[in-house]
């Protein structure tokens, strides 16, 4: 049981309660200014000890009252110091900091984490509660799919805090601060809009007289490789490992070693001779790297090409073009995925190559043939 003693050092709080912590089972002390407060604390610790000895779960609620609730600012600071500090990818660190700042814009850093889910706020579109407040703020300027992405990252942070930090090292929070149900459901999301290339656009882009040789080569390179924009760049200041250099290219085997998104190691990608001819030309011209510039110049290049051709597209849409032509020619979503190095069929179909009209024609013709055969029609 707990005990009280009075120390002689008057510079400190004189009345000290000594008790056994029910979680760590180690002896601890807490000091009080007056004797009455110390006696109340002693009674409380004795009751906690009695409840625990009798397997009464009420001891946990009483015990947790001694802990100051963690604030959202404290959780984010702990995550930054203990998790982000170990990250080697600056882009990942920057992303998580942006996500945390988005939450702090809605909930001040001194907001107790345990109060967020029960909080109410009038948003002008109704009285919102908990993370619906955050979603309503973000909904003004962001897509709902983007908001879901931020909620996913916030959940990662708070799930880390569930088992790390805190007075006992067993977690700064003791519940799921962000649950999966807080995200927008599929029925609440906007339709995915992707560019589906028209035949006349492809013809116009690759035959436009206003484009320079370099601009045409760039379009050809990105279409033929199906690579993401940053995978071919010579400079990437947020992820230096992703930078493409000449030693990543094997002209004899016609391969390029690329570092795909969310991967830690490079993957070999076999290339068409047209791609290797462009790269060989650039190497012969003495370029220090295949594309010796960063994404800032890439953005200006695509704007110039858009203005010249009158076609609105991004570099990523040339990756879509390769997937769409692969699907159209082969009527196989798997091969469309292989063409761009993505084997997740749902992602390929939803974000790159929806089933083409050509494939639908082939399906309809095959069904017609099967039907006529069953009907005995020659």
C-alpha positions in Angstrom: 0.0 0.0 0.0 1.1 3.6 -0.5 2.6 5.7 2.2 3.2 9.4 3.1 6.3 11.0 4.4 7.4 14.6 5.0 10.8 15.7 3.9 12.8 18.4 5.6 13.9 20.3 2.5 11.5 23.2 2.6 12.6 24.3 -0.9 10.6 21.5 -2.4 7.0 20.3 -2.0 7.2 18.7 1.5 4.5 16.0 1.4 5.5 13.0 -0.6 3.3 10.0 -1.5 5.1 6.8 -2.3 3.2 4.2 -4.3 3.7 1.1 -6.5 2.9 1.8 -10.2 0.3 -0.9 -11.2 1.7 -1.1 -14.8 5.5 -1.3 -14.2 5.2 -2.7 -10.6 7.9 -0.3 -9.6 7.9 2.1 -6.6 7.4 5.8 -7.5 6.9 9.1 -5.7 4.8 12.2 -6.2 5.2 15.4 -4.2 2.4 17.7 -2.9 2.3 21.2 -1.4 -0.2 20.5 1.4 -0.9 17.5 3.6 -4.6 17.3 2.6 -3.8 16.9 -1.1 -1.2 14.2 -0.3 -3.7 12.3 1.8 -6.3 12.3 -1.1 -3.6 11.1 -3.5 -2.7 8.3 -1.1 -6.3 7.2 -0.8 -6.6 7.2 -4.6 -3.4 5.0 -5.1 -4.6 2.6 -2.4 -8.0 2.3 -4.2 -6.2 1.7 -7.5 -4.1 -1.0 -5.9 -7.2 -2.6 -4.3 -9.2 -2.6 -7.5 -6.3 -4.1 -9.5 -5.8 -6.9 -6.9 -9.5 -7.7 -7.2 -9.5 -7.6 -11.0 -11.8 -4.7 -11.1 -11.2 -2.9 -14.4 -12.1 0.5 -12.9 -8.5 0.8 -11.8 -7.4 1.6 -15.3 -9.7 4.7 -15.6 -8.5 6.0 -12.2 -4.9 5.4 -13.2 -5.2 7.2 -16.5 -6.5 10.3 -14.8 -3.0 11.0 -13.6 -1.7 11.3 -17.1 -2.0 14.6 -19.0 -3.7 13.9 -22.3 -1.3 14.2 -25.3 -1.9 17.1 -27.6 -1.9 16.8 -31.4 1.2 19.0 -31.5 3.0 16.6 -29.1 2.2 13.6 -31.1 3.4 15.2 -34.4 6.6 16.4 -32.7 7.3 12.9 -31.3 6.6 11.4 -34.8 8.9 13.9 -36.5 11.7 13.3 -34.0 11.5 9.5 -33.8 10.2 8.4 -37.2 10.7 11.1 -39.9 14.2 11.7 -38.5 15.2 8.2 -39.8 13.7 8.6 -43.3 16.3 9.0 -46.1 13.8 10.2 -48.7 13.3 13.9 -48.4 10.1 13.7 -50.4 8.5 11.3 -47.8 9.5 13.7 -45.0 8.1 16.7 -46.8 4.9 14.8 -47.5 4.3 13.9 -43.9 5.1 17.4 -42.7 2.5 18.8 -45.2 0.0 16.3 -43.9 0.6 17.3 -40.3 0.4 21.0 -41.1 -3.0 20.4 -42.8 -4.3 19.0 -39.5 -2.8 21.8 -37.4 -4.6 24.3 -39.6 -7.9 22.8 -38.4 -7.0 21.7 -34.9 -4.5 23.9 -32.9 -1.4 22.1 -31.7 -2.6 22.3 -28.0 -5.8 20.4 -28.8 -5.9 17.2 -26.7 -6.0 14.2 -29.1 -8.7 12.5 -27.1 -11.0 15.5 -27.7 -10.9 15.5 -31.5 -13.4 12.7 -32.3 -16.0 14.2 -30.0 -15.5 17.8 -31.0 -18.3 19.8 -32.8 -17.9 22.8 -35.0 -20.4 24.7 -37.2 -18.9 24.6 -40.7 -21.5 26.7 -42.5 -22.8 23.5 -44.2 -24.0 22.0 -41.0 -22.6 21.0 -37.6 -19.7 18.7 -38.1 -18.0 16.4 -35.6 -14.5 15.0 -35.3 -12.7 14.3 -38.5 -15.7 15.5 -40.5 -14.5 19.0 -39.5 -11.2 18.3 -41.1 -12.7 16.9 -44.2 -15.1 19.9 -44.6 -12.1 22.3 -44.4 -10.1 20.3 -47.0 -13.2 19.7 -49.2 -13.1 23.4 -50.1 -9.8 23.1 -52.1 -8.9 19.5 -52.4 -10.3 16.4 -54.1 -11.9 13.8 -51.9 -9.3 11.2 -53.0 -6.6 13.5 -51.9 -8.3 14.0 -48.6 -8.5 10.2 -48.2 -4.7 10.0 -48.9 -4.1 12.6 -46.1 -6.3 10.7 -43.7 -4.4 7.5 -44.4 -1.1 9.2 -43.5 -2.6 10.8 -40.4 -3.8 7.3 -39.4 -0.2 6.0 -39.8 1.0 8.7 -37.4 -1.6 8.1 -34.7 -1.2 4.3 -35.0 2.5 4.8 -34.3 1.5 6.9 -31.2 -0.8 4.1 -30.1 2.3 2.0 -29.2 5.0 4.5 -28.7 5.8 7.4 -26.3 3.7 8.4 -23.3 4.8 8.4 -19.7 5.2 4.6 -19.5 6.4 4.2 -23.1 3.3 2.2 -24.0 1.8 4.9 -26.2 0.8 8.5 -26.3 -2.8 7.6 -27.0 -4.9 4.5 -26.2 -7.4 4.4 -29.0 -7.6 4.7 -32.8 -7.6 8.5 -33.3 -8.2 8.1 -37.1 -10.1 5.0 -38.1 -10.6 3.6 -41.6 -14.3 4.6 -41.5 -13.3 8.2 -41.3 -12.3 8.2 -45.0 -14.8 9.0 -47.8 -16.5 5.8 -49.0 -16.2 4.8 -52.6 -19.8 6.0 -53.3 -18.8 9.4 -51.9 -15.8 9.8 -54.2 -15.7 11.7 -57.5 -15.2 9.7 -60.7 -11.6 9.2 -61.8 -10.9 11.3 -64.8 -8.0 10.2 -67.0 -7.0 11.3 -70.4 -8.0 8.8 -73.1 -6.0 9.6 -76.3 -7.9 10.2 -79.5 -6.3 9.0 -82.8 -6.2 12.5 -84.2 -4.3 13.7 -81.1 -1.7 11.0 -81.4 -1.2 11.9 -85.1 -1.0 15.6 -84.4 1.4 15.3 -81.5 4.0 13.1 -83.2 3.8 14.9 -86.6 3.4 18.5 -85.5 5.8 20.7 -87.6 6.0 23.3 -84.8 7.9 21.0 -82.4 11.7 21.0 -82.2 13.6 17.7 -82.6 14.3 17.7 -78.9 10.6 18.2 -78.0 9.6 15.3 -80.3 12.3 13.1 -78.9 11.1 13.9 -75.4 7.5 12.9 -76.2 8.7 9.7 -78.0 11.0 8.8 -75.0 8.2 9.1 -72.4 5.6 7.4 -74.6 7.9 4.5 -75.6 9.3 3.8 -72.1 6.1 4.4 -70.3 8.1 5.8 -67.4 7.0 8.3 -64.8 8.4 11.8 -65.4 10.9 11.8 -62.5 12.2 8.3 -63.3 14.1 9.6 -66.3 15.4 12.9 -64.9 19.0 13.4 -64.3 18.5 15.5 -61.2 16.0 14.9 -58.4 16.9 16.9 -55.3 14.4 15.2 -53.1 15.5 11.6 -54.0 19.0 11.5 -55.4 18.8 7.7 -55.8 16.2 8.1 -58.5 18.4 10.2 -60.8 19.1 8.5 -64.1 22.7 8.4 -65.3 24.5 6.8 -68.3 25.7 3.8 -66.3 22.0 2.9 -65.8 21.6 2.3 -69.5 22.9 -0.8 -71.3 22.9 -0.1 -75.1 23.9 -3.6 -76.0 21.0 -5.3 -74.1 18.6 -2.4 -74.8 17.7 -1.9 -71.1 17.3 1.0 -68.7 17.6 0.5 -64.9 14.8 2.6 -63.3 13.8 3.2 -59.7 10.0 2.9 -59.7 7.7 4.7 -57.4 7.7 3.3 -53.8 10.6 0.9 -54.6 14.0 0.7 -52.9 15.9 -1.0 -55.7 16.1 -0.4 -59.5 14.3 -2.6 -62.0 15.5 -3.4 -65.5 13.2 -2.4 -68.3 13.7 -3.6 -71.9 13.3 -0.8 -74.5 12.4 -0.4 -78.1 15.3 0.4 -80.5 13.7 3.9 -81.1 14.3 4.7 -77.4 18.0 3.6 -77.5 18.6 5.6 -80.7 17.4 8.8 -79.0 19.6 8.1 -75.9 22.6 7.2 -78.1 22.2 10.5 -79.9 22.2 12.4 -76.7 25.2 10.6 -75.4 27.1 11.3 -78.6 26.2 15.0 -78.2 28.1 14.9 -74.9 25.2 15.3 -72.4 26.5 14.6 -68.9 23.3 12.6 -68.1 20.4 11.5 -70.4 18.2 14.4 -69.2 20.5 16.8 -67.3 17.9 18.8 -65.5 15.2 18.7 -62.8 11.4 18.6 -62.8 11.1 22.4 -62.9 12.4 22.4 -66.5 10.2 19.4 -67.2 7.1 21.4 -66.3 8.1 24.3 -68.6 8.8 21.9 -71.4 5.3 20.3 -71.2 3.7 23.7 -71.2 5.6 24.7 -74.3 4.5 21.5 -76.1 0.9 22.0 -75.0 0.9 25.6 -76.3 2.4 24.6 -79.7 0.3 21.5 -80.4 -3.0 22.8 -78.8 -3.2 19.4 -77.0 -3.7 19.5 -73.2 -1.7 16.7 -71.6 0.9 15.9 -68.9 4.0 13.8 -69.1 2.1 11.1 -67.2 -0.5 11.0 -70.0 2.3 9.7 -72.4 2.6 6.8 -69.9 -1.2 6.3 -70.3 -0.8 6.4 -74.1 1.5 3.4 -74.0 -0.9 1.5 -71.7 -3.9 2.3 -73.9 -2.2 1.3 -77.1 -1.1 -2.0 -75.5 -4.7 -2.7 -74.3 -6.2 -1.8 -77.6 -3.8 -3.9 -79.7 -3.8 -7.0 -77.4 -7.3 -6.7 -75.7 -5.5 -7.7 -72.4 -5.3 -5.4 -69.4 -2.5 -7.5 -68.0 -0.3 -6.8 -71.0 -1.2 -3.1 -70.7 0.1 -3.2 -67.1 3.3 -5.1 -68.2 3.9 -2.4 -70.8 4.3 0.3 -68.1 5.6 -1.9 -65.3 2.4 -2.0 -63.2 0.9 -5.4 -62.6 -2.1 -4.3 -60.5 -4.9 -4.7 -62.9 -7.4 -2.5 -61.1 -5.0 0.4 -61.0 -4.1 0.0 -64.7 -7.8 -0.1 -65.7 -8.9 2.7 -63.5 -5.9 5.1 -63.9 -4.2 4.2 -67.2 -6.1 2.1 -69.8 -9.8 1.7 -69.5 -11.3 -1.0 -71.9 -11.1 0.5 -75.4 -13.8 0.7 -78.0 -11.6 -1.5 -80.2 -11.6 -4.2 -77.5 -15.3 -3.9 -77.1 -15.7 -4.3 -80.9 -13.6 -7.5 -80.7 -15.7 -8.8 -77.8 -19.0 -8.0 -79.5 -17.8 -9.6 -82.8 -16.7 -12.8 -80.9 -20.1 -12.9 -79.1 -21.8 -12.5 -82.4 -19.7 -15.4 -83.9 -20.5 -17.7 -80.9 -24.2 -16.8 -81.1 -24.4 -17.5 -84.9 -22.6 -20.8 -84.4 -25.2 -21.9 -81.8 -28.0 -20.8 -84.1 -26.6 -22.8 -86.9 -25.9 -19.7 -89.0 -23.0 -20.1 -91.3 
